[in-house]
Amino acid sequence: MTFDIRQLNAFLAVVQHGTLGRAAQTLNITQPALSRTIRRLEDQVGAPLFERYATGMMLTSFGQALLPHATLLQREAEQATEEIDALRGLSRGTIRVGAVASAVSLVLPMAIGRVLAQWPNLQVHLVEGVGDLLTDALLTHDIDLAIGVSMPNTTDICVIPDCEWQDTSQVIAAAAHPLRKRARLRLEDTQGHKWVLPPRGTAPFDELMHLFAARGLPPPDIVVETRSIIAIKSMVAHAGFLSWMPHPMFEAERGAGLVDVLSMPGAALQRRLMVFRRTKGILPQPAVKLLDELRLMWARPASR
């Protein structure tokens, strides 16, 4: 079945705005014209895509099935337009990239800044998150590149060679945390203290669990789980929590004297940050420009 991209755009506009009237205003067409477009798409699909109510439009099960495919086709069409504009010399487009917080803290801003210095007309769409969120964003074409510790080993996502960095994760605490008064601090001394971490199933959570298990210790007391890095650092600095975090993410708080590493034997983990992409399809030129800069940063001795 071949879809008309204009019909799919109309379908997605109704999904986004919930009513024909608001969607028609966004598309700059009349409401009857939009209604006819949706009807033609429904005729092509052979099933109703929306349930129509006085208060708006709701997707049917057929509409729900079409939605992810329509979204992907729309994004592919947008990327194709950007590619053609770039070949025409317009040098426009959008860098769509996602990264874990430690990369967002240092490596990625430096690379983006250098790319924009050469290509000032480019725009940037940046997603910060842990592995599962970045995987979903890659697969839905919300981003074209992802910087993270690991991704699921699937046929849909692959690692890009010759582009990686290293950082070190350690236990962090407030500058005035009572554990700092102990001499020869050990990991077992953190037992009984409350922790804040990203959610279970994420790399930081799993790393800390493995660290405690490898030392034969019971799991730490994880009181708060959150994806908000700001919340994690605030709870460490101001509420007496411990956390597990790589250095780039808390350098500002460390410099301000709020947070620092709790030094103890065997409580550090060096990890690799790698760049991932979708296995299928051509990488858009804005993403290629960013990837080229990331590779140059990896090749520079100062960036290692």
C-alpha positions as a Markdown table, in Angstrom:
| # | Residue | x | y | z |
|---|---|---|---|---|
| 1 | Met | 0.0 | 0.0 | 0.0 |
| 2 | Thr | 1.4 | 3.4 | -1.1 |
| 3 | Phe | 0.6 | 6.4 | 1.1 |
| 4 | Asp | 0.4 | 10.0 | 0.1 |
| 5 | Ile | 2.7 | 12.1 | 2.4 |
| 6 | Arg | 0.1 | 14.9 | 2.4 |
| 7 | Gln | -2.6 | 12.6 | 3.7 |
| 8 | Leu | -0.2 | 11.3 | 6.4 |
| 9 | Asn | 0.7 | 14.9 | 7.4 |
| 10 | Ala | -3.0 | 15.6 | 7.7 |
| 11 | Phe | -3.6 | 12.4 | 9.8 |
| 12 | Leu | -0.7 | 13.4 | 12.2 |
| 13 | Ala | -2.0 | 16.9 | 12.5 |
| 14 | Val | -5.4 | 15.7 | 13.7 |
| 15 | Val | -3.7 | 13.3 | 16.1 |
| 16 | Gln | -1.6 | 16.1 | 17.5 |
| 17 | His | -4.3 | 18.7 | 17.8 |
| 18 | Gly | -7.3 | 16.5 | 18.6 |
| 19 | Thr | -9.8 | 18.3 | 16.4 |
| 20 | Leu | -10.3 | 19.0 | 12.7 |
| 21 | Gly | -10.6 | 22.8 | 13.3 |
| 22 | Arg | -7.2 | 23.2 | 15.1 |
| 23 | Ala | -5.5 | 20.8 | 12.7 |
| 24 | Ala | -6.8 | 22.7 | 9.7 |
| 25 | Gln | -5.6 | 26.0 | 11.1 |
| 26 | Thr | -2.1 | 24.5 | 11.6 |
| 27 | Leu | -2.0 | 23.1 | 8.0 |
| 28 | Asn | -3.5 | 26.4 | 6.6 |
| 29 | Ile | -6.4 | 24.6 | 4.9 |
| 30 | Thr | -10.1 | 24.6 | 5.4 |
| 31 | Gln | -11.8 | 22.2 | 7.7 |
| 32 | Pro | -13.9 | 20.6 | 4.9 |
| 33 | Ala | -10.7 | 20.1 | 2.8 |
| 34 | Leu | -9.0 | 18.4 | 5.8 |
| 35 | Ser | -12.0 | 16.2 | 6.4 |
| 36 | Arg | -12.0 | 15.1 | 2.8 |
| 37 | Thr | -8.3 | 14.2 | 3.0 |
| 38 | Ile | -8.9 | 12.1 | 6.1 |
| 39 | Arg | -11.8 | 10.4 | 4.4 |
| 40 | Arg | -9.7 | 9.5 | 1.4 |
| 41 | Leu | -7.0 | 8.1 | 3.7 |
| 42 | Glu | -9.6 | 6.0 | 5.5 |
| 43 | Asp | -10.9 | 4.8 | 2.2 |
| 44 | Gln | -7.4 | 3.7 | 1.2 |
| 45 | Val | -6.8 | 1.9 | 4.5 |
| 46 | Gly | -10.3 | 0.4 | 4.3 |
| 47 | Ala | -11.1 | 1.2 | 7.9 |
| 48 | Pro | -12.0 | 4.2 | 10.1 |
| 49 | Leu | -8.9 | 5.9 | 11.6 |
| 50 | Phe | -10.8 | 8.2 | 14.1 |
| 51 | Glu | -13.8 | 8.0 | 16.3 |
| 52 | Arg | -15.6 | 11.4 | 15.9 |
| 53 | Tyr | -17.0 | 13.1 | 19.0 |
| 54 | Ala | -18.5 | 16.5 | 19.6 |
| 55 | Thr | -15.3 | 17.3 | 21.7 |
| 56 | Gly | -12.8 | 16.0 | 19.1 |
| 57 | Met | -11.2 | 13.1 | 17.4 |
| 58 | Met | -9.9 | 9.9 | 19.0 |
| 59 | Leu | -7.8 | 7.2 | 17.2 |
| 60 | Thr | -9.4 | 3.8 | 16.5 |
| 61 | Ser | -7.3 | 0.7 | 16.8 |
| 62 | Phe | -6.6 | 1.0 | 13.0 |
| 63 | Gly | -5.4 | 4.6 | 13.6 |
| 64 | Gln | -3.2 | 3.4 | 16.5 |
| 65 | Ala | -1.7 | 0.8 | 14.1 |
| 66 | Leu | -1.0 | 3.5 | 11.4 |
| 67 | Leu | 0.4 | 6.1 | 13.8 |
| 68 | Pro | 4.0 | 4.9 | 14.3 |
| 69 | His | 4.4 | 4.2 | 10.5 |
| 70 | Ala | 3.0 | 7.6 | 9.6 |
| 71 | Thr | 5.4 | 9.2 | 12.0 |
| 72 | Leu | 8.4 | 7.4 | 10.6 |
| 73 | Leu | 7.4 | 8.2 | 7.0 |
| 74 | Gln | 7.0 | 11.9 | 7.9 |
| 75 | Arg | 10.4 | 12.1 | 9.5 |
| 76 | Glu | 12.0 | 10.3 | 6.6 |
| 77 | Ala | 10.4 | 12.8 | 4.2 |
| 78 | Glu | 11.7 | 15.7 | 6.4 |
| 79 | Gln | 15.2 | 14.3 | 6.4 |
| 80 | Ala | 15.1 | 13.8 | 2.6 |
| 81 | Thr | 14.1 | 17.4 | 2.2 |
| 82 | Glu | 17.0 | 18.5 | 4.4 |
| 83 | Glu | 19.4 | 16.3 | 2.4 |
| 84 | Ile | 18.3 | 17.9 | -0.9 |
| 85 | Asp | 18.5 | 21.4 | 0.6 |
| 86 | Ala | 22.1 | 20.7 | 1.7 |
| 87 | Leu | 23.0 | 19.5 | -1.8 |
| 88 | Arg | 21.6 | 22.7 | -3.2 |
| 89 | Gly | 24.0 | 24.6 | -1.0 |
| 90 | Leu | 21.5 | 25.8 | 1.6 |
| 91 | Ser | 23.5 | 24.1 | 4.4 |
| 92 | Arg | 20.4 | 23.8 | 6.5 |
| 93 | Gly | 19.1 | 20.8 | 8.5 |
| 94 | Thr | 18.8 | 19.5 | 12.0 |
| 95 | Ile | 21.4 | 17.5 | 14.0 |
| 96 | Arg | 19.3 | 14.9 | 15.9 |
| 97 | Val | 21.3 | 13.4 | 18.6 |
| 98 | Gly | 20.8 | 11.8 | 22.0 |
| 99 | Ala | 23.3 | 11.1 | 24.8 |
| 100 | Val | 23.7 | 10.1 | 28.4 |
| 101 | Ala | 24.2 | 12.9 | 30.8 |
| 102 | Ser | 28.0 | 12.6 | 31.1 |
| 103 | Ala | 28.4 | 13.1 | 27.3 |
| 104 | Val | 25.9 | 16.0 | 27.4 |
| 105 | Ser | 28.1 | 17.6 | 30.2 |
| 106 | Leu | 31.2 | 17.9 | 28.1 |
| 107 | Val | 31.9 | 15.9 | 24.9 |
| 108 | Leu | 28.7 | 16.7 | 23.0 |
| 109 | Pro | 28.5 | 20.4 | 23.6 |
| 110 | Met | 32.1 | 20.8 | 22.4 |
| 111 | Ala | 31.4 | 18.8 | 19.2 |
| 112 | Ile | 28.2 | 20.7 | 18.5 |
| 113 | Gly | 29.9 | 24.0 | 19.0 |
| 114 | Arg | 32.6 | 23.2 | 16.5 |
| 115 | Val | 30.1 | 21.9 | 14.0 |
| 116 | Leu | 27.9 | 25.1 | 14.3 |
| 117 | Ala | 31.0 | 27.3 | 13.9 |
| 118 | Gln | 31.4 | 25.7 | 10.4 |
| 119 | Trp | 27.7 | 25.3 | 9.6 |
| 120 | Pro | 25.9 | 28.1 | 11.4 |
| 121 | Asn | 22.5 | 27.4 | 9.7 |
| 122 | Leu | 22.1 | 24.0 | 11.2 |
| 123 | Gln | 19.7 | 23.4 | 14.0 |
| 124 | Val | 20.1 | 20.9 | 16.9 |
| 125 | His | 17.6 | 18.6 | 18.5 |
| 126 | Leu | 19.1 | 17.1 | 21.6 |
| 127 | Val | 17.7 | 14.3 | 23.7 |
| 128 | Glu | 19.3 | 13.5 | 27.1 |
| 129 | Gly | 18.5 | 10.1 | 28.6 |
| 130 | Val | 19.8 | 6.6 | 29.5 |
| 131 | Gly | 20.0 | 3.6 | 27.3 |
| 132 | Asp | 16.4 | 2.5 | 27.0 |
| 133 | Leu | 15.2 | 6.1 | 26.1 |
| 134 | Leu | 18.0 | 6.5 | 23.5 |
| 135 | Thr | 17.2 | 3.2 | 22.0 |
| 136 | Asp | 13.6 | 4.1 | 21.5 |
| 137 | Ala | 14.5 | 7.5 | 20.1 |
| 138 | Leu | 16.8 | 5.9 | 17.5 |
| 139 | Leu | 14.2 | 3.4 | 16.5 |
| 140 | Thr | 11.5 | 6.0 | 16.1 |
| 141 | His | 13.9 | 8.3 | 14.1 |
| 142 | Asp | 13.6 | 11.0 | 16.8 |
| 143 | Ile | 17.4 | 11.0 | 16.8 |
| 144 | Asp | 20.0 | 9.8 | 14.3 |
| 145 | Leu | 23.0 | 9.3 | 16.6 |
| 146 | Ala | 23.1 | 8.2 | 20.3 |
| 147 | Ile | 26.0 | 8.4 | 22.7 |
| 148 | Gly | 25.8 | 6.0 | 25.5 |
| 149 | Val | 27.5 | 3.2 | 27.4 |
| 150 | Ser | 25.7 | 0.3 | 25.7 |
| 151 | Met | 22.7 | -0.4 | 23.5 |
| 152 | Pro | 20.7 | -3.6 | 23.0 |
| 153 | Asn | 22.5 | -6.0 | 20.6 |
| 154 | Thr | 19.9 | -6.0 | 17.8 |
| 155 | Thr | 19.9 | -6.0 | 14.0 |
| 156 | Asp | 18.4 | -2.4 | 14.1 |
| 157 | Ile | 21.2 | -0.6 | 16.0 |
| 158 | Cys | 24.9 | -0.8 | 15.5 |
| 159 | Val | 28.0 | 0.9 | 17.1 |
| 160 | Ile | 30.1 | 3.3 | 15.0 |
| 161 | Pro | 33.7 | 2.2 | 15.1 |
| 162 | Asp | 36.7 | 4.5 | 16.0 |
| 163 | Cys | 34.6 | 6.9 | 18.0 |
| 164 | Glu | 34.6 | 6.4 | 21.8 |
| 165 | Trp | 35.6 | 8.0 | 25.1 |
| 166 | Gln | 36.2 | 6.9 | 28.6 |
| 167 | Asp | 35.0 | 8.3 | 31.9 |
| 168 | Thr | 35.1 | 7.0 | 35.5 |
| 169 | Ser | 32.1 | 6.5 | 37.8 |
| 170 | Gln | 32.5 | 6.8 | 41.5 |
| 171 | Val | 30.4 | 7.2 | 44.7 |
| 172 | Ile | 29.7 | 10.9 | 45.4 |
| 173 | Ala | 28.4 | 12.7 | 48.5 |
| 174 | Ala | 28.0 | 16.2 | 49.9 |
| 175 | Ala | 31.1 | 18.0 | 51.0 |
| 176 | Ala | 29.8 | 17.8 | 54.6 |
| 177 | His | 28.5 | 14.2 | 54.5 |
| 178 | Pro | 29.3 | 12.4 | 57.8 |
| 179 | Leu | 31.1 | 9.5 | 56.0 |
| 180 | Arg | 33.9 | 11.9 | 55.3 |
| 181 | Lys | 34.9 | 11.9 | 58.9 |
| 182 | Arg | 35.8 | 8.2 | 58.7 |
| 183 | Ala | 39.3 | 7.1 | 58.2 |
| 184 | Arg | 40.0 | 4.4 | 55.6 |
| 185 | Leu | 36.5 | 4.5 | 54.2 |
| 186 | Arg | 35.3 | 1.3 | 52.7 |
| 187 | Leu | 32.3 | 0.5 | 50.5 |
| 188 | Glu | 30.6 | -1.4 | 53.3 |
| 189 | Asp | 30.6 | 1.8 | 55.4 |
| 190 | Thr | 27.9 | 3.2 | 53.1 |
| 191 | Gln | 25.5 | 0.5 | 54.4 |
| 192 | Gly | 22.6 | 2.2 | 56.2 |
| 193 | His | 22.9 | 5.5 | 54.2 |
| 194 | Lys | 20.3 | 6.4 | 51.6 |
| 195 | Trp | 21.0 | 6.5 | 47.9 |
| 196 | Val | 19.5 | 8.3 | 44.9 |
| 197 | Leu | 20.0 | 6.8 | 41.4 |
| 198 | Pro | 18.6 | 6.6 | 37.9 |
| 199 | Pro | 15.9 | 3.9 | 37.6 |
| 200 | Arg | 16.6 | 0.2 | 37.8 |
| 201 | Gly | 17.5 | -1.2 | 34.4 |
| 202 | Thr | 19.7 | 1.7 | 33.5 |
| 203 | Ala | 23.5 | 1.5 | 33.4 |
| 204 | Pro | 24.3 | 3.5 | 36.6 |
| 205 | Phe | 21.8 | 1.4 | 38.6 |
| 206 | Asp | 23.2 | -1.9 | 37.3 |
| 207 | Glu | 26.8 | -0.8 | 37.7 |
| 208 | Leu | 26.3 | -0.1 | 41.4 |
| 209 | Met | 24.4 | -3.3 | 42.0 |
| 210 | His | 27.2 | -5.3 | 40.4 |
| 211 | Leu | 29.8 | -3.4 | 42.5 |
| 212 | Phe | 28.1 | -4.3 | 45.8 |
| 213 | Ala | 27.5 | -7.9 | 44.7 |
| 214 | Ala | 31.1 | -8.3 | 43.7 |
| 215 | Arg | 32.2 | -7.3 | 47.2 |
| 216 | Gly | 29.7 | -9.7 | 48.8 |
| 217 | Leu | 27.6 | -6.9 | 50.2 |
| 218 | Pro | 23.8 | -6.6 | 50.3 |
| 219 | Pro | 22.3 | -4.1 | 47.8 |
| 220 | Pro | 22.5 | -0.4 | 48.8 |
| 221 | Asp | 19.4 | 1.4 | 50.2 |
| 222 | Ile | 18.1 | 3.1 | 47.1 |
| 223 | Val | 15.4 | 5.4 | 48.4 |
| 224 | Val | 14.9 | 7.5 | 45.3 |
| 225 | Glu | 14.9 | 6.6 | 41.6 |
| 226 | Thr | 14.7 | 9.4 | 39.1 |
| 227 | Arg | 15.8 | 10.2 | 35.6 |
| 228 | Ser | 16.4 | 13.8 | 36.5 |
| 229 | Ile | 20.1 | 14.5 | 36.9 |
| 230 | Ile | 19.4 | 17.8 | 38.4 |
| 231 | Ala | 17.3 | 16.1 | 41.1 |
| 232 | Ile | 20.0 | 13.5 | 41.8 |
| 233 | Lys | 22.7 | 16.1 | 42.3 |
| 234 | Ser | 20.5 | 18.3 | 44.4 |
| 235 | Met | 19.6 | 15.5 | 46.7 |
| 236 | Val | 23.3 | 14.6 | 47.1 |
| 237 | Ala | 24.3 | 18.2 | 47.7 |
| 238 | His | 21.4 | 19.2 | 50.0 |
| 239 | Ala | 19.7 | 16.1 | 51.4 |
| 240 | Gly | 22.4 | 13.8 | 52.5 |
| 241 | Phe | 22.0 | 11.2 | 49.8 |
| 242 | Leu | 24.8 | 9.2 | 48.2 |
| 243 | Ser | 24.9 | 8.5 | 44.4 |
| 244 | Trp | 27.0 | 6.9 | 41.7 |
| 245 | Met | 28.0 | 9.2 | 38.9 |
| 246 | Pro | 30.8 | 9.8 | 36.3 |
| 247 | His | 33.1 | 12.8 | 36.8 |
| 248 | Pro | 31.9 | 15.2 | 34.0 |
| 249 | Met | 28.4 | 15.3 | 35.4 |
| 250 | Phe | 29.2 | 16.9 | 38.8 |
| 251 | Glu | 32.2 | 19.1 | 38.0 |
| 252 | Ala | 30.3 | 22.3 | 38.5 |
| 253 | Glu | 29.0 | 21.2 | 41.9 |
| 254 | Arg | 32.5 | 19.9 | 42.8 |
| 255 | Gly | 34.0 | 23.3 | 41.8 |
| 256 | Ala | 31.4 | 25.0 | 44.0 |
| 257 | Gly | 32.4 | 22.9 | 47.0 |
| 258 | Leu | 29.0 | 21.2 | 47.2 |
| 259 | Val | 29.7 | 17.6 | 46.1 |
| 260 | Asp | 32.8 | 15.4 | 45.8 |
| 261 | Val | 33.9 | 11.8 | 45.4 |
| 262 | Leu | 33.9 | 9.5 | 48.4 |
| 263 | Ser | 37.3 | 7.9 | 47.9 |
| 264 | Met | 37.4 | 4.3 | 48.9 |
| 265 | Pro | 39.3 | 1.2 | 47.5 |
| 266 | Gly | 37.7 | -0.6 | 44.6 |
| 267 | Ala | 34.8 | 1.9 | 44.3 |
| 268 | Ala | 35.5 | 3.3 | 40.9 |
| 269 | Leu | 34.5 | 2.0 | 37.4 |
| 270 | Gln | 36.0 | 3.1 | 34.1 |
| 271 | Arg | 33.5 | 2.8 | 31.3 |
| 272 | Arg | 33.4 | 3.4 | 27.5 |
| 273 | Leu | 31.1 | 5.9 | 25.8 |
| 274 | Met | 30.3 | 4.8 | 22.3 |
| 275 | Val | 28.3 | 6.3 | 19.4 |
| 276 | Phe | 25.4 | 4.3 | 17.9 |
| 277 | Arg | 23.2 | 4.6 | 14.9 |
| 278 | Arg | 20.4 | 2.8 | 13.1 |
| 279 | Thr | 21.8 | -0.1 | 11.0 |
| 280 | Lys | 19.5 | 0.6 | 8.0 |
| 281 | Gly | 19.3 | 3.8 | 6.1 |
| 282 | Ile | 21.6 | 6.7 | 5.1 |
| 283 | Leu | 22.9 | 8.9 | 7.9 |
| 284 | Pro | 21.6 | 12.5 | 7.3 |
| 285 | Gln | 24.3 | 15.0 | 6.5 |
| 286 | Pro | 23.9 | 17.1 | 9.7 |
| 287 | Ala | 24.5 | 13.9 | 11.7 |
| 288 | Val | 27.6 | 13.1 | 9.5 |
| 289 | Lys | 29.0 | 16.5 | 10.2 |
| 290 | Leu | 28.6 | 15.9 | 14.0 |
| 291 | Leu | 30.1 | 12.4 | 13.7 |
| 292 | Asp | 33.1 | 13.7 | 11.8 |
| 293 | Glu | 33.7 | 16.2 | 14.7 |
| 294 | Leu | 33.3 | 13.5 | 17.3 |
| 295 | Arg | 35.9 | 11.4 | 15.5 |
| 296 | Leu | 38.3 | 14.3 | 15.4 |
| 297 | Met | 37.8 | 14.9 | 19.1 |
| 298 | Trp | 38.6 | 11.2 | 19.8 |
| 299 | Ala | 41.7 | 11.5 | 17.6 |
| 300 | Arg | 43.0 | 14.5 | 19.6 |
| 301 | Pro | 45.2 | 13.3 | 22.5 |
| 302 | Ala | 43.7 | 16.1 | 24.8 |
| 303 | Ser | 40.2 | 14.6 | 24.4 |
| 304 | Arg | 41.1 | 11.1 | 25.7 |
